[in-house]
Amino acid sequence: MELKSACRMFLFPVQMLFYIVRASLSLLLPGRRKDLTREVVLITGGGRGIGRHLAKEFAKQGARKVILCGRTEKCLKETAEEISLSGTECHYFLCDVANREEVYKQAKVVREKVGDVTILVNNAAVVHGKSLMDSDDDALLKSQHINTMGQFWTTKAFLPRMLELQHGHVVCINSILSQSPIPGAIDYCTSKASSLAFMESLTLGLLDCPGVSCTTVLPFHTNTEMFQGMRVRFPQLFPPLKPEVVAQRTVDAVRANKAFLYLPWTMHALVILKSFMPQVALEEIHKFSGSYTCMNTFKGRT
């Protein structure tokens, strides 16, 4: 037994080196991409913003059916009609992901009317955009219920069937703010950090489940109306991402079966720096970059 343990200890660094080399080669030599022609994609918050562009991109790249879920029927209907005109079957359902009973009820309706969901995209999110002491209690709860708990309910609703079919994909549109929070968006940063932990745990938990994968997307500030009014101090160095670019890169990551996607790639450096730099240095970086004041002009959705 001791000899066996010693062998494992010796082989562990060799295995780690092998996986690092393999991962590096996969970046240079992309493998086989997932065919979307059999996929039924459900997107929460699919009526506008990144969700709308995700729906259009999945349809463009060949998804068999696209399903939109959200709380604003006007946006959902307009997006569904646009996608249907492009030739892809598209449906929409009114659903508040923060309401557990409503999610489970609508999931049953979706299965009966459209079929089994094989790609679930948890995109729905809200931001209150105020400091802790200026925040309304109900608004804080709303952010946590939609941004975090909503993922629990939608994943619990659709993942069991994916596991039965041994075919499925769970996608989370997260944010780099989950790993590098800013003042003035404490509700959003906290909920996204919880959401990231949820996806990391889920990704590891599905390692032994054949055919079912996860993708977590962590984009920098994206130019949508949800963050309307937010100001970046050096927009030439750190320009806001376009939602259509986030959507395209997300669908590409799903097709490549990529577990985590940072947008842009320079966000990797931010995470690495934070892991070893002293707190005082991080504070100076925040001051220099203007993140302390970037939410001062925040307006959000009108």
WONORNOR-V617145 format. One record per backbone hydrogen bond with DSSP energy under -1.0 kcal/mol. CO is the residue of the C=O (numbers start at 1). NH is the residue of the N-H. If there is no record, write none. Layout:
# WONORNOR-V617145
CO	NH
CO	NH
This chain:
# WONORNOR-V617145
1	5
2	6
3	7
4	8
5	9
6	10
7	11
8	12
11	15
12	16
13	17
14	18
15	19
16	20
17	21
18	22
19	23
20	24
21	25
22	26
23	27
24	28
25	29
36	39
39	64
39	65
40	118
40	119
41	67
42	121
43	69
49	53
50	54
51	55
52	56
53	57
54	58
55	59
56	60
57	61
58	63
59	62
65	41
66	91
67	43
68	93
69	45
69	46
70	95
72	76
73	77
74	78
75	79
76	80
77	81
78	82
79	83
80	84
81	85
83	88
84	87
89	66
91	68
93	70
96	99
99	103
100	104
101	105
102	106
103	107
104	108
105	109
106	110
107	111
108	112
109	113
110	114
110	115
118	169
119	42
120	171
121	44
121	123
122	173
132	135
136	140
137	141
138	142
139	143
140	144
141	145
142	146
143	147
144	148
144	149
145	150
148	151
149	153
150	154
151	155
152	156
153	157
154	158
155	159
158	162
159	163
160	164
161	165
162	166
162	167
168	213
169	120
170	215
171	122
172	174
172	217
175	178
176	179
176	180
185	189
186	190
187	191
188	192
189	193
190	194
191	195
192	196
193	197
194	198
195	199
196	200
197	201
198	202
199	203
200	204
201	205
202	206
204	207
206	209
209	212
211	168
213	170
215	172
216	261
217	174
218	263
219	176
221	241
222	224
224	227
225	228
227	230
228	299
228	300
234	238
241	223
242	246
243	247
244	248
245	249
246	250
247	251
248	252
249	253
250	254
251	255
252	256
253	258
254	257
255	34
259	216
261	218
263	220
264	267
265	268
267	271
268	272
269	273
270	274
273	276
273	277
278	282
279	283
280	284
281	285
282	286
283	287
284	288
285	289
286	291
290	293
293	296
294	231
295	298
